């Protein structure tokens, strides 16, 4: 029996070793790239921040207030909701009336010809924007005071899009901690690896600075309105138009107070379906960035089967090393020590995301903001008709 299991165990061991090497390199890239403070000079460019809203996120008032504290001027903001009955509308109107530091307009409605609900909202909001740069900043992002100024420090003449890594912050629930860990310990290293090892365009839709002339050249937000991966599609179009896409050195915090486990699973299953539809080969490689479950599995199997040429203690040491990498990246991304409960949640989060990764191969339908879609090649969205057998629900 041990001989029969030997090829499988050897394969798992090789996969975990390769994954540990890839994961280490990607985490080191995060430590090298992320800078929380930069010397950025003033820029004369005018900027409009677009903040699409859907319901009232935790800390929404604080997140909006952070925009008004920006050191850069000239600056204005557009808050957008899809309909008059959105719970975020009263918050947006109140902020627009009461905040005297930042000129703010409120946009109601969306472009109903577009399938992607976020892009449909951004397209309508863009009617109220002006200036040299258009910034997409999600509602749960709380930007630091030098957010705009730091980003524009990267604005060379040939740069058409500036994006940011997203640091998960806030919350004590399992769902909140899992979301923060996923962003800081998996998403950030993966994006850095794709950008600087594979040389691929990498855009994070939660924070995008778009040069207006570049956005106009690609056909505006409408060009990505029928895709689930709107940020990826916009980034690719910007590059084809002759501009560069860069990642800013300062990550932006996204707050996840009160997140449930269901919300975590829904979001990351949707993202998994999206990534798999964009590139199956890249989706396979993602498995290398999560070696911890395989290391633990091998350690458990070593108590019953002989794992070739490996002592069980080495597997535990490799697992501990991988957990340390994640903890350092978490601290680097947030600028704070990783909370002790997160250290306990992280192995569970890694097993959970492995299951989500597997499900991502089979799920074809997502439900997003009250609409159901089937996701095709390249993340093309089509309205779902008839029964929806397997779906991801995302607010």
C-alpha positions in Angstrom: 0.0 0.0 0.0 2.7 2.6 0.8 4.3 2.0 -2.7 0.9 2.7 -4.3 0.6 6.0 -2.5 4.3 7.0 -3.2 3.7 8.8 -6.6 0.8 10.8 -5.2 2.7 11.8 -2.1 5.8 12.7 -4.2 3.7 14.8 -6.5 2.1 16.7 -3.5 5.5 17.2 -2.0 6.9 18.7 -5.2 3.8 20.9 -5.6 4.1 22.2 -2.0 7.8 22.9 -2.4 7.3 24.8 -5.7 4.4 26.6 -4.1 6.5 27.6 -1.1 9.2 29.0 -3.4 6.7 31.0 -5.5 4.8 32.3 -2.5 8.1 33.4 -0.9 9.1 35.4 -4.0 5.6 37.1 -4.2 5.6 38.0 -0.5 9.1 39.5 -0.9 7.8 41.6 -3.8 5.1 43.0 -1.5 7.6 44.0 1.1 9.8 45.6 -1.6 7.0 47.5 -3.4 4.8 48.8 -0.5 5.8 52.1 0.9 3.5 53.9 3.3 5.2 57.2 3.0 6.6 58.9 -0.1 8.0 62.4 -0.9 5.4 63.6 -3.4 5.4 67.1 -4.8 2.3 69.1 -5.6 0.6 68.5 -8.9 -1.5 71.1 -10.8 -3.7 68.3 -12.3 -7.4 68.6 -11.5 -9.0 65.4 -10.1 -12.6 64.0 -9.8 -13.2 61.1 -7.4 -16.1 58.8 -8.4 -17.5 56.9 -5.4 -20.1 54.3 -6.5 -22.4 53.5 -3.6 -24.8 50.5 -3.0 -26.3 50.4 0.4 -24.7 51.7 3.5 -21.4 50.0 4.3 -19.9 50.1 7.8 -17.9 53.3 8.4 -19.4 54.9 5.2 -19.4 58.4 6.8 -15.8 58.0 7.9 -14.8 56.8 4.5 -16.4 59.8 2.8 -14.9 62.2 5.4 -11.5 60.9 4.5 -11.9 62.1 1.0 -12.5 65.7 2.2 -9.2 65.7 4.0 -7.1 65.2 0.9 -4.1 67.5 0.6 -4.4 67.8 -3.2 -6.3 70.5 -4.8 -8.1 71.1 -7.2 -10.3 68.2 -6.3 -14.0 67.3 -6.4 -16.1 64.2 -5.8 -19.2 62.6 -7.3 -21.3 60.1 -5.2 -23.5 57.8 -7.2 -26.4 55.5 -6.5 -28.4 53.4 -9.0 -31.9 54.4 -7.8 -33.8 56.7 -5.5 -34.6 53.9 -3.0 -30.9 53.1 -2.3 -30.2 53.5 1.4 -26.9 55.3 0.6 -28.7 58.2 -1.1 -29.6 60.1 2.2 -26.0 59.7 3.4 -24.7 61.0 0.1 -27.0 64.0 0.0 -26.2 64.9 3.6 -22.5 64.7 3.0 -22.8 66.8 -0.1 -24.8 69.5 1.8 -22.8 69.6 5.0 -19.2 69.1 3.9 -17.7 72.5 2.9 -14.1 71.3 2.2 -14.7 69.2 -0.9 -17.1 70.1 -3.7 -19.4 67.1 -4.0 -22.2 66.2 -6.5 -24.7 63.3 -6.2 -25.6 61.3 -9.3 -28.7 59.1 -9.4 -29.3 56.5 -12.1 -27.2 54.1 -14.2 -26.7 53.3 -17.9 -29.2 50.4 -18.3 -27.6 49.3 -21.6 -24.6 47.9 -19.7 -24.6 44.5 -18.0 -22.0 45.2 -15.3 -23.9 47.2 -12.6 -20.8 48.9 -11.2 -19.7 50.1 -14.7 -23.3 51.1 -15.5 -23.2 53.3 -12.4 -19.8 54.8 -13.2 -20.8 55.6 -16.7 -23.6 57.8 -15.5 -21.5 59.3 -12.8 -18.8 60.2 -15.3 -21.3 62.7 -16.9 -20.7 64.9 -13.8 -16.9 64.6 -13.8 -14.3 67.0 -15.1 -10.6 67.5 -14.8 -7.4 65.8 -15.9 -7.9 62.6 -13.9 -10.9 60.5 -13.1 -10.6 58.3 -9.9 -12.7 55.3 -9.1 -12.7 54.7 -5.3 -15.0 52.1 -3.8 -17.2 53.0 -0.9 -15.4 50.9 1.7 -12.0 52.4 0.9 -10.8 54.9 3.5 -8.1 56.9 1.7 -5.2 58.5 3.6 -4.8 62.3 3.4 -2.0 62.1 0.8 -3.9 59.5 -1.4 -4.3 61.7 -4.5 -1.0 63.5 -4.1 0.9 60.2 -3.7 -0.8 58.6 -6.7 -0.1 61.6 -9.0 3.6 61.3 -8.1 3.5 58.3 -10.5 1.8 60.3 -13.3 4.5 60.4 -15.9 3.2 61.6 -19.4 2.9 58.1 -20.7 1.0 56.7 -17.7 -2.7 56.3 -18.4 -3.8 54.4 -15.3 -2.5 54.3 -11.7 -3.9 51.6 -9.4 -3.3 50.6 -5.8 -2.9 47.4 -3.7 -5.7 47.1 -1.2 -5.0 46.6 2.5 -7.8 44.8 4.4 -8.5 46.5 7.7 -11.1 46.5 10.5 -13.5 44.0 12.0 -13.2 41.2 14.5 -15.6 38.6 13.0 -14.4 35.5 11.3 -15.6 37.0 7.9 -13.8 40.3 8.5 -10.5 38.7 9.5 -10.7 36.2 6.6 -11.3 39.1 4.2 -8.4 41.1 5.6 -6.1 38.1 5.4 -7.1 37.2 1.9 -6.4 40.8 0.6 -3.1 41.2 2.5 -1.7 37.6 2.3 -3.0 36.3 -1.0 -4.3 39.0 -3.3 -1.5 41.5 -2.8 1.3 38.9 -3.3 -0.5 37.4 -6.3 -0.9 40.8 -8.0 2.7 41.7 -7.4 3.8 38.3 -8.8 1.6 38.7 -11.9 2.9 42.3 -12.5 6.6 41.9 -11.8 7.3 38.2 -12.6 4.9 37.6 -15.5 4.9 41.2 -16.8 1.1 41.3 -17.1 -1.1 44.3 -16.7 -2.6 44.3 -13.2 -5.4 46.6 -12.2 -7.4 46.6 -8.9 -10.8 48.1 -9.5 -11.3 49.4 -5.9 -8.8 52.2 -6.7 -8.1 53.4 -10.2 -6.7 56.8 -11.4 -7.6 57.1 -15.1 -6.1 59.9 -17.2 -9.1 61.5 -18.9 -7.6 61.5 -22.4 -6.8 57.8 -22.0 -10.3 57.0 -20.8 -11.8 58.8 -23.7 -9.5 57.1 -26.1 -10.7 53.6 -25.1 -14.3 54.6 -25.3 -15.0 55.5 -21.7 -16.4 53.2 -19.0 -18.7 51.8 -21.6 -15.9 49.8 -23.1 -15.9 47.5 -20.1 -19.6 47.6 -19.4 -20.3 44.0 -20.5 -17.6 42.3 -18.5 -17.4 41.0 -15.0 -13.6 41.8 -14.8 -14.1 45.5 -15.7 -10.8 46.5 -14.1 -8.8 44.0 -16.1 -10.6 45.0 -19.4 -9.9 48.7 -18.8 -6.3 48.0 -18.0 -5.8 46.0 -21.2 -7.5 48.7 -23.2 -5.3 51.4 -21.7 -2.2 49.5 -22.7 -3.4 48.9 -26.2 -4.0 52.6 -26.5 -0.3 53.2 -25.9 -0.2 54.1 -22.2 1.4 52.5 -19.2 -0.3 51.0 -16.1 1.5 51.4 -12.8 0.9 50.3 -9.2 1.3 53.0 -6.6 3.7 52.4 -3.7 1.1 53.3 -1.0 -1.7 50.7 -0.4 -5.2 52.0 0.3 -7.1 50.6 3.3 -10.5 48.9 2.8 -12.6 48.5 5.9 -14.6 45.3 6.5 -16.4 45.9 9.8 -19.2 43.3 10.4 -18.5 41.0 7.5 -20.1 37.6 7.7 -18.6 34.3 6.5 -21.3 34.2 3.8 -20.3 37.5 2.4 -16.6 36.5 2.3 -17.4 33.3 0.4 -19.8 35.1 -2.0 -17.2 37.7 -2.9 -14.3 35.4 -3.4 -16.3 32.8 -5.3 -17.4 35.6 -7.7 -13.8 36.7 -8.0 -12.7 33.1 -8.6 -15.2 32.7 -11.4 -14.0 35.9 -12.9 -10.3 35.0 -12.8 -10.9 31.5 -14.2 -12.9 33.0 -17.1 -10.1 35.5 -17.9 -7.3 32.9 -17.9 -7.5 29.3 -17.0 -3.7 28.8 -17.0 -3.2 31.7 -14.6 -6.0 30.3 -12.5 -4.1 27.0 -12.2 -1.0 28.8 -11.1 -2.9 30.4 -8.3 -2.7 27.0 -6.5 1.0 27.6 -5.9 0.3 30.7 -3.9 -1.6 28.7 -1.3 0.8 25.9 -0.2 -0.3 25.7 3.4 -3.2 23.3 3.0 -1.0 20.9 1.1 1.7 21.1 3.7 -0.8 20.3 6.4 -2.3 17.5 4.4 1.2 15.9 3.9 1.9 16.3 7.6 -1.3 14.5 8.5 -0.6 11.7 5.9 2.9 11.3 7.3 1.4 9.8 10.4 -0.1 7.0 8.4 2.0 6.8 5.2 5.7 7.2 4.5 6.3 10.6 2.8 9.4 10.1 0.6 12.6 11.7 2.0 10.8 14.1 4.3 10.6 14.2 8.1 7.2 15.3 9.5 8.9 18.0 11.5 10.2 19.6 8.2 6.6 19.9 7.0 5.6 21.7 10.1 8.6 24.0 9.8 7.6 24.8 6.2 4.1 25.5 7.3 5.3 27.8 10.1 7.5 29.6 7.6 4.6 30.1 5.2 2.5 31.5 8.0 5.3 33.9 9.0 5.4 35.2 5.4 1.7 36.0 5.5 2.0 37.7 8.9 4.8 39.9 7.7 2.9 40.8 4.5 -0.2 41.6 6.6 1.9 44.0 8.8 3.6 45.5 5.7 0.3 46.1 4.0 -1.6 47.6 6.9 1.3 49.3 8.8 0.1 47.5 12.0 1.0 44.3 13.7 -1.2 41.3 12.7 -3.9 40.7 15.4 -3.4 37.4 17.3 -6.9 36.1 16.3 -5.9 36.5 12.6 -3.0 34.1 13.2 -5.6 31.4 14.2 -8.0 32.2 11.4 -5.4 32.2 8.7 -5.0 28.4 8.3 -8.8 28.0 8.2 -9.0 30.8 5.6 -6.5 29.0 3.5 -8.5 25.7 3.5 -11.7 27.7 2.8 -10.1 29.5 -0.2 -8.8 26.2 -1.5 -12.4 25.0 -1.6 -13.5 28.2 -3.3 -10.7 27.7 -5.9 -12.1 24.3 -6.7 -15.7 25.5 -6.9 -14.5 28.3 -9.2 -14.0 25.6 -12.0 -17.7 24.7 -11.9 -19.7 27.8 -11.1 -20.9 29.6 -14.2 -23.5 32.0 -12.9 -23.3 35.0 -10.5 -26.0 37.1 -9.0 -24.8 40.6 -8.4 -26.8 43.6 -7.1 -30.1 41.8 -7.8 -29.3 40.6 -11.3 -28.2 37.1 -12.4 -25.6 36.7 -15.1 -23.8 33.8 -16.8 -20.1 34.4 -17.1 -18.5 33.5 -20.4 -15.0 33.6 -21.8 -13.0 36.7 -20.9 -15.6 37.3 -18.1 -18.3 38.4 -20.7 -21.6 38.8 -18.9 -24.9 37.5 -20.3 -28.3 37.8 -18.5 -29.2 34.4 -17.0 -32.4 33.0 -18.2 -34.3 30.0 -16.8 -33.1 28.1 -13.7 -29.9 29.2 -12.1 -28.3 25.9 -10.8 -25.0 27.2 -9.3 -24.5 30.8 -8.5 -22.6 33.3 -6.5 -24.7 36.0 -4.6 -23.0 39.3 -4.2 -24.5 42.6 -3.1 
